[in-house]
Amino acid sequence: WCYLVTGRVEKLKKKYGLEIKFTQFPLHPETPEEGSVRGPEIIARNQRMKVNMEREGLPFNAERNMSYNSRLAQELAKWAEEKGKAEEVTDALFRAYFVDVRNIGNAEVLAKIAAENGLPADEAMDVLLSRKFKDAVDEDWRRCASFGVNAVPTFLAGKYLMVGAQPYEELERLVQHVINSPGDGTTAD
C-alpha cells in the first residue's frame, strides 16, 4: 500500500512544498531472505489492488505471489537518503517488489537497484554486508513503536497520525489541518 500512496504523496509534496521523510517499519521481519510464497488469497487481493494502482497510474504485478524480507532494502534506503537519492531508491524498491517481483532481501539484487539509480554498486554491497545502517533502521523501528505505528502506510503530520492507504483528499485534509494549526509544524513521515 505504500507504493499505492506514493503518487498521492508526490502530489501533496508539490502542491504544499512539503518535505517528506520515509521512516522504515518492520513489516513481516520474520520473512526469510529467500522469500515465501503467498497463497491464493494474496492473488485475489492483488487483483483488487491492481485496480487501485491503475486508477493512480502506477504499474503493479497482480500475479505477484512472493513476499520478501525488506530489512536489507530498508538499510539500503537509509544509505540512499544519506547520498541524496532517497526518493529514487525508495521508488525503485517499491517497483522492484510490487512490479518486477525482485527479491529485495538479497544484497546482490539491492546493489543492482542502487547502481540502476546512480549509486555505486560496490559501495552499496559494502553497506549491506557490513550492516552500516542497521542501527539507523533499528531507530526507525523504535520510533514507529513509540508512536504506536502498527501498519503501513501510516502518515505522521505534526502530532497527528493517519493510518492506511487514504484517498488524496483525506491526506490533503491532514496536511491542511496541520498547516492551519499553530505549533504543529508541517513535517510529515
PENORJO-V587830 format. One record per run of one state. SS is the DSSP state (~ for helix, > for strand, _ for the rest). FROM is the first residue (numbers start at 1). TO is the last residue. Records with the same first field share a line. If there is no record, write none. Layout:
SS: FROM-TO, FROM-TO
This chain:
_: 1-1, 17-19, 21-35, 38-39, 57-65, 68-70, 83-85, 99-106, 117-120, 131-133, 148-153, 158-159, 164-167, 181-187, 189-189
~: 2-16, 40-56, 71-82, 86-98, 107-116, 121-130, 134-147, 168-180
>: 20-20, 36-37, 66-67, 154-157, 160-163, 188-188
